[in-house]
Amino acid sequence: MLSNITFEHYYDFANFCKDNQYFEKSIKFYSLTLEKIPNNHNLISKIFDRRGTSYERIGDWESAEKDLK
């Protein structure tokens, strides 16, 4: 078990889930990443994009639109 989980761990697992079509799990871990990541980090827009496309894949168009804007 990892003892010091960072936003990078959440982000990597979210990407793994998304790439393997576990979209609901990817949304959960992208959200955890956004909670842990520093506010000015350059990955934030990419995380919103990837979470937005995961929302899109499960048909949650409202959430997808919010993230993709």
PDB file of N, CA, C, O and CB in Angstrom:
ATOM      1  N   MET A   1       0.846  -1.185   0.000  1.00  0.00           N
ATOM      2  CA  MET A   1       0.000   0.000   0.000  1.00  0.00           C
ATOM      3  C   MET A   1       0.883   1.237   0.000  1.00  0.00           C
ATOM      4  O   MET A   1       1.912   1.275   0.675  1.00  0.00           O
ATOM      5  CB  MET A   1      -0.958   0.004   1.220  1.00  0.00           C
ATOM      6  N   LEU A   2       0.490   2.219  -0.737  1.00  0.00           N
ATOM      7  CA  LEU A   2       1.230   3.471  -0.769  1.00  0.00           C
ATOM      8  C   LEU A   2       0.926   4.275   0.493  1.00  0.00           C
ATOM      9  O   LEU A   2      -0.229   4.407   0.896  1.00  0.00           O
ATOM     10  CB  LEU A   2       0.879   4.287  -2.038  1.00  0.00           C
ATOM     11  N   SER A   3       1.961   4.800   1.097  1.00  0.00           N
ATOM     12  CA  SER A   3       1.747   5.545   2.338  1.00  0.00           C
ATOM     13  C   SER A   3       1.620   7.048   2.107  1.00  0.00           C
ATOM     14  O   SER A   3       0.944   7.737   2.871  1.00  0.00           O
ATOM     15  CB  SER A   3       2.881   5.277   3.301  1.00  0.00           C
ATOM     16  N   ASN A   4       2.258   7.553   1.074  1.00  0.00           N
ATOM     17  CA  ASN A   4       2.215   8.988   0.810  1.00  0.00           C
ATOM     18  C   ASN A   4       1.663   9.210  -0.604  1.00  0.00           C
ATOM     19  O   ASN A   4       2.417   9.441  -1.550  1.00  0.00           O
ATOM     20  CB  ASN A   4       3.637   9.634   0.970  1.00  0.00           C
ATOM     21  N   ILE A   5       0.343   9.134  -0.724  1.00  0.00           N
ATOM     22  CA  ILE A   5      -0.292   9.251  -2.034  1.00  0.00           C
ATOM     23  C   ILE A   5      -0.320  10.715  -2.448  1.00  0.00           C
ATOM     24  O   ILE A   5      -0.790  11.573  -1.701  1.00  0.00           O
ATOM     25  CB  ILE A   5      -1.727   8.659  -2.014  1.00  0.00           C
ATOM     26  N   THR A   6       0.185  10.990  -3.637  1.00  0.00           N
ATOM     27  CA  THR A   6       0.217  12.352  -4.175  1.00  0.00           C
ATOM     28  C   THR A   6      -0.794  12.488  -5.308  1.00  0.00           C
ATOM     29  O   THR A   6      -1.389  11.504  -5.747  1.00  0.00           O
ATOM     30  CB  THR A   6       1.638  12.715  -4.674  1.00  0.00           C
ATOM     31  N   PHE A   7      -0.978  13.706  -5.769  1.00  0.00           N
ATOM     32  CA  PHE A   7      -1.899  13.911  -6.882  1.00  0.00           C
ATOM     33  C   PHE A   7      -1.420  13.178  -8.137  1.00  0.00           C
ATOM     34  O   PHE A   7      -2.233  12.799  -8.980  1.00  0.00           O
ATOM     35  CB  PHE A   7      -2.056  15.409  -7.172  1.00  0.00           C
ATOM     36  N   GLU A   8      -0.107  12.976  -8.265  1.00  0.00           N
ATOM     37  CA  GLU A   8       0.418  12.238  -9.415  1.00  0.00           C
ATOM     38  C   GLU A   8      -0.068  10.791  -9.423  1.00  0.00           C
ATOM     39  O   GLU A   8      -0.355  10.236 -10.484  1.00  0.00           O
ATOM     40  CB  GLU A   8       1.945  12.272  -9.411  1.00  0.00           C
ATOM     41  N   HIS A   9      -0.161  10.184  -8.246  1.00  0.00           N
ATOM     42  CA  HIS A   9      -0.681   8.815  -8.159  1.00  0.00           C
ATOM     43  C   HIS A   9      -2.137   8.764  -8.606  1.00  0.00           C
ATOM     44  O   HIS A   9      -2.528   7.895  -9.384  1.00  0.00           O
ATOM     45  CB  HIS A   9      -0.548   8.273  -6.721  1.00  0.00           C
ATOM     46  N   TYR A  10      -2.934   9.704  -8.106  1.00  0.00           N
ATOM     47  CA  TYR A  10      -4.344   9.754  -8.505  1.00  0.00           C
ATOM     48  C   TYR A  10      -4.459   9.983 -10.014  1.00  0.00           C
ATOM     49  O   TYR A  10      -5.264   9.338 -10.687  1.00  0.00           O
ATOM     50  CB  TYR A  10      -5.092  10.872  -7.730  1.00  0.00           C
ATOM     51  N   TYR A  11      -3.660  10.894 -10.533  1.00  0.00           N
ATOM     52  CA  TYR A  11      -3.703  11.223 -11.963  1.00  0.00           C
ATOM     53  C   TYR A  11      -3.320  10.013 -12.809  1.00  0.00           C
ATOM     54  O   TYR A  11      -3.993   9.717 -13.796  1.00  0.00           O
ATOM     55  CB  TYR A  11      -2.764  12.405 -12.274  1.00  0.00           C
ATOM     56  N   ASP A  12      -2.273   9.323 -12.449  1.00  0.00           N
ATOM     57  CA  ASP A  12      -1.850   8.142 -13.204  1.00  0.00           C
ATOM     58  C   ASP A  12      -2.929   7.064 -13.179  1.00  0.00           C
ATOM     59  O   ASP A  12      -3.204   6.441 -14.204  1.00  0.00           O
ATOM     60  CB  ASP A  12      -0.535   7.584 -12.638  1.00  0.00           C
ATOM     61  N   PHE A  13      -3.538   6.840 -12.022  1.00  0.00           N
ATOM     62  CA  PHE A  13      -4.579   5.823 -11.943  1.00  0.00           C
ATOM     63  C   PHE A  13      -5.819   6.248 -12.720  1.00  0.00           C
ATOM     64  O   PHE A  13      -6.458   5.414 -13.361  1.00  0.00           O
ATOM     65  CB  PHE A  13      -4.941   5.544 -10.485  1.00  0.00           C
ATOM     66  N   ALA A  14      -6.166   7.523 -12.674  1.00  0.00           N
ATOM     67  CA  ALA A  14      -7.301   8.032 -13.452  1.00  0.00           C
ATOM     68  C   ALA A  14      -7.064   7.805 -14.941  1.00  0.00           C
ATOM     69  O   ALA A  14      -7.969   7.383 -15.660  1.00  0.00           O
ATOM     70  CB  ALA A  14      -7.529   9.535 -13.169  1.00  0.00           C
ATOM     71  N   ASN A  15      -5.852   8.084 -15.400  1.00  0.00           N
ATOM     72  CA  ASN A  15      -5.528   7.864 -16.812  1.00  0.00           C
ATOM     73  C   ASN A  15      -5.621   6.383 -17.168  1.00  0.00           C
ATOM     74  O   ASN A  15      -6.132   6.032 -18.231  1.00  0.00           O
ATOM     75  CB  ASN A  15      -4.121   8.396 -17.131  1.00  0.00           C
ATOM     76  N   PHE A  16      -5.131   5.515 -16.286  1.00  0.00           N
ATOM     77  CA  PHE A  16      -5.230   4.080 -16.505  1.00  0.00           C
ATOM     78  C   PHE A  16      -6.696   3.665 -16.650  1.00  0.00           C
ATOM     79  O   PHE A  16      -7.055   2.929 -17.570  1.00  0.00           O
ATOM     80  CB  PHE A  16      -4.561   3.309 -15.348  1.00  0.00           C
ATOM     81  N   CYS A  17      -7.534   4.145 -15.733  1.00  0.00           N
ATOM     82  CA  CYS A  17      -8.962   3.809 -15.783  1.00  0.00           C
ATOM     83  C   CYS A  17      -9.601   4.301 -17.072  1.00  0.00           C
ATOM     84  O   CYS A  17     -10.333   3.559 -17.726  1.00  0.00           O
ATOM     85  CB  CYS A  17      -9.695   4.405 -14.579  1.00  0.00           C
ATOM     86  N   LYS A  18      -9.330   5.542 -17.438  1.00  0.00           N
ATOM     87  CA  LYS A  18      -9.913   6.109 -18.662  1.00  0.00           C
ATOM     88  C   LYS A  18      -9.449   5.331 -19.886  1.00  0.00           C
ATOM     89  O   LYS A  18     -10.255   5.004 -20.757  1.00  0.00           O
ATOM     90  CB  LYS A  18      -9.536   7.598 -18.805  1.00  0.00           C
ATOM     91  N   ASP A  19      -8.164   5.036 -19.956  1.00  0.00           N
ATOM     92  CA  ASP A  19      -7.620   4.318 -21.106  1.00  0.00           C
ATOM     93  C   ASP A  19      -8.201   2.912 -21.239  1.00  0.00           C
ATOM     94  O   ASP A  19      -8.217   2.343 -22.331  1.00  0.00           O
ATOM     95  CB  ASP A  19      -6.110   4.238 -20.998  1.00  0.00           C
ATOM     96  N   ASN A  20      -8.679   2.351 -20.121  1.00  0.00           N
ATOM     97  CA  ASN A  20      -9.266   1.014 -20.127  1.00  0.00           C
ATOM     98  C   ASN A  20     -10.793   1.049 -20.039  1.00  0.00           C
ATOM     99  O   ASN A  20     -11.433   0.045 -19.727  1.00  0.00           O
ATOM    100  CB  ASN A  20      -8.704   0.201 -18.976  1.00  0.00           C
ATOM    101  N   GLN A  21     -11.359   2.211 -20.316  1.00  0.00           N
ATOM    102  CA  GLN A  21     -12.796   2.438 -20.418  1.00  0.00           C
ATOM    103  C   GLN A  21     -13.563   2.237 -19.102  1.00  0.00           C
ATOM    104  O   GLN A  21     -14.737   1.867 -19.109  1.00  0.00           O
ATOM    105  CB  GLN A  21     -13.361   1.527 -21.456  1.00  0.00           C
ATOM    106  N   TYR A  22     -12.888   2.484 -17.987  1.00  0.00           N
ATOM    107  CA  TYR A  22     -13.556   2.538 -16.687  1.00  0.00           C
ATOM    108  C   TYR A  22     -13.809   4.012 -16.375  1.00  0.00           C
ATOM    109  O   TYR A  22     -13.160   4.603 -15.512  1.00  0.00           O
ATOM    110  CB  TYR A  22     -12.692   1.841 -15.553  1.00  0.00           C
ATOM    111  N   PHE A  23     -14.765   4.585 -17.095  1.00  0.00           N
ATOM    112  CA  PHE A  23     -14.944   6.030 -17.079  1.00  0.00           C
ATOM    113  C   PHE A  23     -15.424   6.562 -15.735  1.00  0.00           C
ATOM    114  O   PHE A  23     -14.980   7.628 -15.308  1.00  0.00           O
ATOM    115  CB  PHE A  23     -15.911   6.427 -18.145  1.00  0.00           C
ATOM    116  N   GLU A  24     -16.312   5.854 -15.065  1.00  0.00           N
ATOM    117  CA  GLU A  24     -16.795   6.343 -13.771  1.00  0.00           C
ATOM    118  C   GLU A  24     -15.670   6.360 -12.737  1.00  0.00           C
ATOM    119  O   GLU A  24     -15.579   7.292 -11.939  1.00  0.00           O
ATOM    120  CB  GLU A  24     -17.962   5.472 -13.269  1.00  0.00           C
ATOM    121  N   LYS A  25     -14.820   5.347 -12.745  1.00  0.00           N
ATOM    122  CA  LYS A  25     -13.664   5.338 -11.833  1.00  0.00           C
ATOM    123  C   LYS A  25     -12.687   6.451 -12.198  1.00  0.00           C
ATOM    124  O   LYS A  25     -12.116   7.091 -11.315  1.00  0.00           O
ATOM    125  CB  LYS A  25     -12.947   3.967 -11.871  1.00  0.00           C
ATOM    126  N   SER A  26     -12.493   6.684 -13.496  1.00  0.00           N
ATOM    127  CA  SER A  26     -11.564   7.742 -13.901  1.00  0.00           C
ATOM    128  C   SER A  26     -12.058   9.100 -13.418  1.00  0.00           C
ATOM    129  O   SER A  26     -11.259   9.932 -12.988  1.00  0.00           O
ATOM    130  CB  SER A  26     -11.387   7.753 -15.432  1.00  0.00           C
ATOM    131  N   ILE A  27     -13.354   9.331 -13.485  1.00  0.00           N
ATOM    132  CA  ILE A  27     -13.926  10.593 -13.007  1.00  0.00           C
ATOM    133  C   ILE A  27     -13.628  10.772 -11.520  1.00  0.00           C
ATOM    134  O   ILE A  27     -13.250  11.856 -11.076  1.00  0.00           O
ATOM    135  CB  ILE A  27     -15.456  10.635 -13.260  1.00  0.00           C
ATOM    136  N   LYS A  28     -13.804   9.697 -10.764  1.00  0.00           N
ATOM    137  CA  LYS A  28     -13.530   9.753  -9.329  1.00  0.00           C
ATOM    138  C   LYS A  28     -12.078  10.149  -9.066  1.00  0.00           C
ATOM    139  O   LYS A  28     -11.810  11.000  -8.218  1.00  0.00           O
ATOM    140  CB  LYS A  28     -13.835   8.398  -8.673  1.00  0.00           C
ATOM    141  N   PHE A  29     -11.147   9.537  -9.788  1.00  0.00           N
ATOM    142  CA  PHE A  29      -9.737   9.797  -9.525  1.00  0.00           C
ATOM    143  C   PHE A  29      -9.254  11.116 -10.130  1.00  0.00           C
ATOM    144  O   PHE A  29      -8.330  11.730  -9.596  1.00  0.00           O
ATOM    145  CB  PHE A  29      -8.905   8.660 -10.059  1.00  0.00           C
ATOM    146  N   TYR A  30      -9.859  11.559 -11.229  1.00  0.00           N
ATOM    147  CA  TYR A  30      -9.545  12.911 -11.708  1.00  0.00           C
ATOM    148  C   TYR A  30     -10.019  13.944 -10.693  1.00  0.00           C
ATOM    149  O   TYR A  30      -9.347  14.950 -10.463  1.00  0.00           O
ATOM    150  CB  TYR A  30     -10.198  13.173 -13.092  1.00  0.00           C
ATOM    151  N   SER A  31     -11.172  13.695 -10.088  1.00  0.00           N
ATOM    152  CA  SER A  31     -11.690  14.615  -9.067  1.00  0.00           C
ATOM    153  C   SER A  31     -10.773  14.653  -7.849  1.00  0.00           C
ATOM    154  O   SER A  31     -10.502  15.727  -7.312  1.00  0.00           O
ATOM    155  CB  SER A  31     -13.110  14.202  -8.642  1.00  0.00           C
ATOM    156  N   LEU A  32     -10.294  13.496  -7.411  1.00  0.00           N
ATOM    157  CA  LEU A  32      -9.339  13.459  -6.300  1.00  0.00           C
ATOM    158  C   LEU A  32      -8.045  14.191  -6.664  1.00  0.00           C
ATOM    159  O   LEU A  32      -7.453  14.875  -5.829  1.00  0.00           O
ATOM    160  CB  LEU A  32      -9.031  12.002  -5.908  1.00  0.00           C
ATOM    161  N   THR A  33      -7.621  14.041  -7.903  1.00  0.00           N
ATOM    162  CA  THR A  33      -6.430  14.748  -8.369  1.00  0.00           C
ATOM    163  C   THR A  33      -6.633  16.250  -8.246  1.00  0.00           C
ATOM    164  O   THR A  33      -5.754  16.965  -7.764  1.00  0.00           O
ATOM    165  CB  THR A  33      -6.101  14.367  -9.826  1.00  0.00           C
ATOM    166  N   LEU A  34      -7.797  16.728  -8.684  1.00  0.00           N
ATOM    167  CA  LEU A  34      -8.079  18.163  -8.619  1.00  0.00           C
ATOM    168  C   LEU A  34      -8.129  18.677  -7.180  1.00  0.00           C
ATOM    169  O   LEU A  34      -7.814  19.841  -6.931  1.00  0.00           O
ATOM    170  CB  LEU A  34      -9.395  18.466  -9.318  1.00  0.00           C
ATOM    171  N   GLU A  35      -8.519  17.833  -6.241  1.00  0.00           N
ATOM    172  CA  GLU A  35      -8.531  18.231  -4.835  1.00  0.00           C
ATOM    173  C   GLU A  35      -7.116  18.379  -4.277  1.00  0.00           C
ATOM    174  O   GLU A  35      -6.874  19.217  -3.408  1.00  0.00           O
ATOM    175  CB  GLU A  35      -9.309  17.213  -4.008  1.00  0.00           C
ATOM    176  N   LYS A  36      -6.188  17.571  -4.774  1.00  0.00           N
ATOM    177  CA  LYS A  36      -4.837  17.518  -4.225  1.00  0.00           C
ATOM    178  C   LYS A  36      -3.810  18.381  -4.960  1.00  0.00           C
ATOM    179  O   LYS A  36      -2.783  18.740  -4.384  1.00  0.00           O
ATOM    180  CB  LYS A  36      -4.372  16.114  -4.228  1.00  0.00           C
ATOM    181  N   ILE A  37      -4.073  18.714  -6.213  1.00  0.00           N
ATOM    182  CA  ILE A  37      -3.075  19.395  -7.043  1.00  0.00           C
ATOM    183  C   ILE A  37      -2.956  20.875  -6.647  1.00  0.00           C
ATOM    184  O   ILE A  37      -3.958  21.496  -6.290  1.00  0.00           O
ATOM    185  CB  ILE A  37      -3.446  19.268  -8.543  1.00  0.00           C
ATOM    186  N   PRO A  38      -1.763  21.436  -6.705  1.00  0.00           N
ATOM    187  CA  PRO A  38      -1.617  22.880  -6.443  1.00  0.00           C
ATOM    188  C   PRO A  38      -2.433  23.707  -7.445  1.00  0.00           C
ATOM    189  O   PRO A  38      -2.542  23.345  -8.617  1.00  0.00           O
ATOM    190  CB  PRO A  38      -0.124  23.292  -6.509  1.00  0.00           C
ATOM    191  N   ASN A  39      -2.995  24.803  -6.978  1.00  0.00           N
ATOM    192  CA  ASN A  39      -3.909  25.619  -7.791  1.00  0.00           C
ATOM    193  C   ASN A  39      -3.322  26.134  -9.100  1.00  0.00           C
ATOM    194  O   ASN A  39      -4.060  26.347 -10.062  1.00  0.00           O
ATOM    195  CB  ASN A  39      -4.366  26.780  -6.991  1.00  0.00           C
ATOM    196  N   ASN A  40      -2.038  26.332  -9.152  1.00  0.00           N
ATOM    197  CA  ASN A  40      -1.436  26.924 -10.352  1.00  0.00           C
ATOM    198  C   ASN A  40      -0.702  25.896 -11.215  1.00  0.00           C
ATOM    199  O   ASN A  40       0.091  26.273 -12.077  1.00  0.00           O
ATOM    200  CB  ASN A  40      -0.474  28.028  -9.954  1.00  0.00           C
ATOM    201  N   HIS A  41      -0.954  24.616 -10.996  1.00  0.00           N
ATOM    202  CA  HIS A  41      -0.230  23.559 -11.724  1.00  0.00           C
ATOM    203  C   HIS A  41      -0.657  23.530 -13.200  1.00  0.00           C
ATOM    204  O   HIS A  41      -1.826  23.745 -13.523  1.00  0.00           O
ATOM    205  CB  HIS A  41      -0.485  22.172 -11.064  1.00  0.00           C
ATOM    206  N   ASN A  42       0.302  23.263 -14.081  1.00  0.00           N
ATOM    207  CA  ASN A  42       0.013  23.292 -15.513  1.00  0.00           C
ATOM    208  C   ASN A  42      -0.814  22.097 -16.007  1.00  0.00           C
ATOM    209  O   ASN A  42      -1.249  22.110 -17.158  1.00  0.00           O
ATOM    210  CB  ASN A  42       1.301  23.347 -16.275  1.00  0.00           C
ATOM    211  N   LEU A  43      -1.044  21.088 -15.199  1.00  0.00           N
ATOM    212  CA  LEU A  43      -1.857  19.930 -15.610  1.00  0.00           C
ATOM    213  C   LEU A  43      -3.357  20.122 -15.391  1.00  0.00           C
ATOM    214  O   LEU A  43      -4.151  19.294 -15.840  1.00  0.00           O
ATOM    215  CB  LEU A  43      -1.405  18.705 -14.857  1.00  0.00           C
ATOM    216  N   ILE A  44      -3.752  21.175 -14.725  1.00  0.00           N
ATOM    217  CA  ILE A  44      -5.164  21.342 -14.370  1.00  0.00           C
ATOM    218  C   ILE A  44      -6.068  21.333 -15.596  1.00  0.00           C
ATOM    219  O   ILE A  44      -7.096  20.655 -15.589  1.00  0.00           O
ATOM    220  CB  ILE A  44      -5.361  22.638 -13.600  1.00  0.00           C
ATOM    221  N   SER A  45      -5.717  22.057 -16.632  1.00  0.00           N
ATOM    222  CA  SER A  45      -6.577  22.089 -17.821  1.00  0.00           C
ATOM    223  C   SER A  45      -6.653  20.717 -18.485  1.00  0.00           C
ATOM    224  O   SER A  45      -7.707  20.340 -18.998  1.00  0.00           O
ATOM    225  CB  SER A  45      -6.062  23.129 -18.825  1.00  0.00           C
ATOM    226  N   LYS A  46      -5.571  19.979 -18.483  1.00  0.00           N
ATOM    227  CA  LYS A  46      -5.564  18.626 -19.057  1.00  0.00           C
ATOM    228  C   LYS A  46      -6.449  17.683 -18.236  1.00  0.00           C
ATOM    229  O   LYS A  46      -7.138  16.831 -18.796  1.00  0.00           O
ATOM    230  CB  LYS A  46      -4.120  18.075 -19.126  1.00  0.00           C
ATOM    231  N   ILE A  47      -6.428  17.837 -16.921  1.00  0.00           N
ATOM    232  CA  ILE A  47      -7.263  17.001 -16.054  1.00  0.00           C
ATOM    233  C   ILE A  47      -8.739  17.279 -16.321  1.00  0.00           C
ATOM    234  O   ILE A  47      -9.533  16.345 -16.435  1.00  0.00           O
ATOM    235  CB  ILE A  47      -6.928  17.252 -14.564  1.00  0.00           C
ATOM    236  N   PHE A  48      -9.113  18.554 -16.421  1.00  0.00           N
ATOM    237  CA  PHE A  48     -10.500  18.891 -16.734  1.00  0.00           C
ATOM    238  C   PHE A  48     -10.903  18.333 -18.096  1.00  0.00           C
ATOM    239  O   PHE A  48     -12.022  17.844 -18.258  1.00  0.00           O
ATOM    240  CB  PHE A  48     -10.701  20.411 -16.707  1.00  0.00           C
ATOM    241  N   ASP A  49     -10.005  18.400 -19.071  1.00  0.00           N
ATOM    242  CA  ASP A  49     -10.292  17.867 -20.399  1.00  0.00           C
ATOM    243  C   ASP A  49     -10.525  16.362 -20.343  1.00  0.00           C
ATOM    244  O   ASP A  49     -11.494  15.864 -20.917  1.00  0.00           O
ATOM    245  CB  ASP A  49      -9.146  18.187 -21.363  1.00  0.00           C
ATOM    246  N   ARG A  50      -9.659  15.645 -19.666  1.00  0.00           N
ATOM    247  CA  ARG A  50      -9.773  14.193 -19.594  1.00  0.00           C
ATOM    248  C   ARG A  50     -10.993  13.769 -18.765  1.00  0.00           C
ATOM    249  O   ARG A  50     -11.664  12.793 -19.100  1.00  0.00           O
ATOM    250  CB  ARG A  50      -8.494  13.593 -18.997  1.00  0.00           C
ATOM    251  N   ARG A  51     -11.277  14.504 -17.687  1.00  0.00           N
ATOM    252  CA  ARG A  51     -12.472  14.190 -16.908  1.00  0.00           C
ATOM    253  C   ARG A  51     -13.723  14.506 -17.723  1.00  0.00           C
ATOM    254  O   ARG A  51     -14.704  13.763 -17.690  1.00  0.00           O
ATOM    255  CB  ARG A  51     -12.479  14.977 -15.575  1.00  0.00           C
ATOM    256  N   GLY A  52     -13.675  15.613 -18.451  1.00  0.00           N
ATOM    257  CA  GLY A  52     -14.812  15.979 -19.297  1.00  0.00           C
ATOM    258  C   GLY A  52     -15.113  14.935 -20.362  1.00  0.00           C
ATOM    259  O   GLY A  52     -16.279  14.633 -20.619  1.00  0.00           O
ATOM    260  N   THR A  53     -14.082  14.383 -20.983  1.00  0.00           N
ATOM    261  CA  THR A  53     -14.327  13.341 -21.981  1.00  0.00           C
ATOM    262  C   THR A  53     -14.823  12.055 -21.329  1.00  0.00           C
ATOM    263  O   THR A  53     -15.559  11.291 -21.953  1.00  0.00           O
ATOM    264  CB  THR A  53     -13.054  13.064 -22.784  1.00  0.00           C
ATOM    265  N   SER A  54     -14.429  11.808 -20.085  1.00  0.00           N
ATOM    266  CA  SER A  54     -14.966  10.649 -19.370  1.00  0.00           C
ATOM    267  C   SER A  54     -16.457  10.847 -19.080  1.00  0.00           C
ATOM    268  O   SER A  54     -17.251   9.919 -19.237  1.00  0.00           O
ATOM    269  CB  SER A  54     -14.187  10.416 -18.051  1.00  0.00           C
ATOM    270  N   TYR A  55     -16.834  12.053 -18.659  1.00  0.00           N
ATOM    271  CA  TYR A  55     -18.255  12.353 -18.467  1.00  0.00           C
ATOM    272  C   TYR A  55     -19.012  12.160 -19.778  1.00  0.00           C
ATOM    273  O   TYR A  55     -20.111  11.606 -19.795  1.00  0.00           O
ATOM    274  CB  TYR A  55     -18.445  13.798 -17.941  1.00  0.00           C
ATOM    275  N   GLU A  56     -18.419  12.616 -20.861  1.00  0.00           N
ATOM    276  CA  GLU A  56     -19.040  12.494 -22.176  1.00  0.00           C
ATOM    277  C   GLU A  56     -19.291  11.019 -22.518  1.00  0.00           C
ATOM    278  O   GLU A  56     -20.354  10.674 -23.035  1.00  0.00           O
ATOM    279  CB  GLU A  56     -18.151  13.153 -23.254  1.00  0.00           C
ATOM    280  N   ARG A  57     -18.329  10.165 -22.232  1.00  0.00           N
ATOM    281  CA  ARG A  57     -18.439   8.735 -22.555  1.00  0.00           C
ATOM    282  C   ARG A  57     -19.563   8.047 -21.798  1.00  0.00           C
ATOM    283  O   ARG A  57     -20.126   7.067 -22.285  1.00  0.00           O
ATOM    284  CB  ARG A  57     -17.135   8.034 -22.254  1.00  0.00           C
ATOM    285  N   ILE A  58     -19.900   8.552 -20.599  1.00  0.00           N
ATOM    286  CA  ILE A  58     -20.993   7.926 -19.850  1.00  0.00           C
ATOM    287  C   ILE A  58     -22.321   8.655 -20.075  1.00  0.00           C
ATOM    288  O   ILE A  58     -23.334   8.298 -19.474  1.00  0.00           O
ATOM    289  CB  ILE A  58     -20.660   7.899 -18.353  1.00  0.00           C
ATOM    290  N   GLY A  59     -22.316   9.659 -20.926  1.00  0.00           N
ATOM    291  CA  GLY A  59     -23.543  10.361 -21.275  1.00  0.00           C
ATOM    292  C   GLY A  59     -23.943  11.482 -20.338  1.00  0.00           C
ATOM    293  O   GLY A  59     -25.075  11.961 -20.407  1.00  0.00           O
ATOM    294  N   ASP A  60     -23.048  11.913 -19.465  1.00  0.00           N
ATOM    295  CA  ASP A  60     -23.334  13.037 -18.563  1.00  0.00           C
ATOM    296  C   ASP A  60     -22.887  14.323 -19.262  1.00  0.00           C
ATOM    297  O   ASP A  60     -21.815  14.864 -18.990  1.00  0.00           O
ATOM    298  CB  ASP A  60     -22.604  12.862 -17.167  1.00  0.00           C
ATOM    299  N   TRP A  61     -23.734  14.787 -20.157  1.00  0.00           N
ATOM    300  CA  TRP A  61     -23.382  15.912 -21.034  1.00  0.00           C
ATOM    301  C   TRP A  61     -23.231  17.223 -20.271  1.00  0.00           C
ATOM    302  O   TRP A  61     -22.391  18.049 -20.627  1.00  0.00           O
ATOM    303  CB  TRP A  61     -24.433  16.076 -22.114  1.00  0.00           C
ATOM    304  N   GLU A  62     -24.027  17.423 -19.236  1.00  0.00           N
ATOM    305  CA  GLU A  62     -23.956  18.669 -18.455  1.00  0.00           C
ATOM    306  C   GLU A  62     -22.596  18.786 -17.764  1.00  0.00           C
ATOM    307  O   GLU A  62     -21.949  19.831 -17.832  1.00  0.00           O
ATOM    308  CB  GLU A  62     -25.100  18.722 -17.403  1.00  0.00           C
ATOM    309  N   SER A  63     -22.168  17.717 -17.102  1.00  0.00           N
ATOM    310  CA  SER A  63     -20.864  17.730 -16.420  1.00  0.00           C
ATOM    311  C   SER A  63     -19.723  17.821 -17.426  1.00  0.00           C
ATOM    312  O   SER A  63     -18.718  18.492 -17.190  1.00  0.00           O
ATOM    313  CB  SER A  63     -20.696  16.471 -15.549  1.00  0.00           C
ATOM    314  N   ALA A  64     -19.899  17.133 -18.554  1.00  0.00           N
ATOM    315  CA  ALA A  64     -18.863  17.181 -19.603  1.00  0.00           C
ATOM    316  C   ALA A  64     -18.685  18.612 -20.096  1.00  0.00           C
ATOM    317  O   ALA A  64     -17.559  19.085 -20.251  1.00  0.00           O
ATOM    318  CB  ALA A  64     -19.231  16.245 -20.790  1.00  0.00           C
ATOM    319  N   GLU A  65     -19.781  19.288 -20.340  1.00  0.00           N
ATOM    320  CA  GLU A  65     -19.719  20.659 -20.838  1.00  0.00           C
ATOM    321  C   GLU A  65     -19.023  21.588 -19.839  1.00  0.00           C
ATOM    322  O   GLU A  65     -18.230  22.443 -20.233  1.00  0.00           O
ATOM    323  CB  GLU A  65     -21.128  21.175 -21.139  1.00  0.00           C
ATOM    324  N   LYS A  66     -19.319  21.419 -18.548  1.00  0.00           N
ATOM    325  CA  LYS A  66     -18.687  22.247 -17.518  1.00  0.00           C
ATOM    326  C   LYS A  66     -17.177  22.059 -17.523  1.00  0.00           C
ATOM    327  O   LYS A  66     -16.425  23.031 -17.456  1.00  0.00           O
ATOM    328  CB  LYS A  66     -19.255  21.912 -16.133  1.00  0.00           C
ATOM    329  N   ASP A  67     -16.732  20.803 -17.602  1.00  0.00           N
ATOM    330  CA  ASP A  67     -15.296  20.527 -17.558  1.00  0.00           C
ATOM    331  C   ASP A  67     -14.591  20.940 -18.841  1.00  0.00           C
ATOM    332  O   ASP A  67     -13.432  21.356 -18.807  1.00  0.00           O
ATOM    333  CB  ASP A  67     -15.058  19.056 -17.298  1.00  0.00           C
ATOM    334  N   LEU A  68     -15.269  20.832 -19.956  1.00  0.00           N
ATOM    335  CA  LEU A  68     -14.613  21.112 -21.230  1.00  0.00           C
ATOM    336  C   LEU A  68     -14.591  22.590 -21.573  1.00  0.00           C
ATOM    337  O   LEU A  68     -13.952  22.977 -22.551  1.00  0.00           O
ATOM    338  CB  LEU A  68     -15.293  20.356 -22.329  1.00  0.00           C
ATOM    339  N   LYS A  69     -15.265  23.423 -20.804  1.00  0.00           N
ATOM    340  CA  LYS A  69     -15.247  24.874 -21.070  1.00  0.00           C
ATOM    341  C   LYS A  69     -14.021  25.521 -20.545  1.00  0.00           C
ATOM    342  O   LYS A  69     -13.853  26.732 -20.687  1.00  0.00           O
ATOM    343  CB  LYS A  69     -16.443  25.544 -20.474  1.00  0.00           C
TER     344      LYS A  69
END
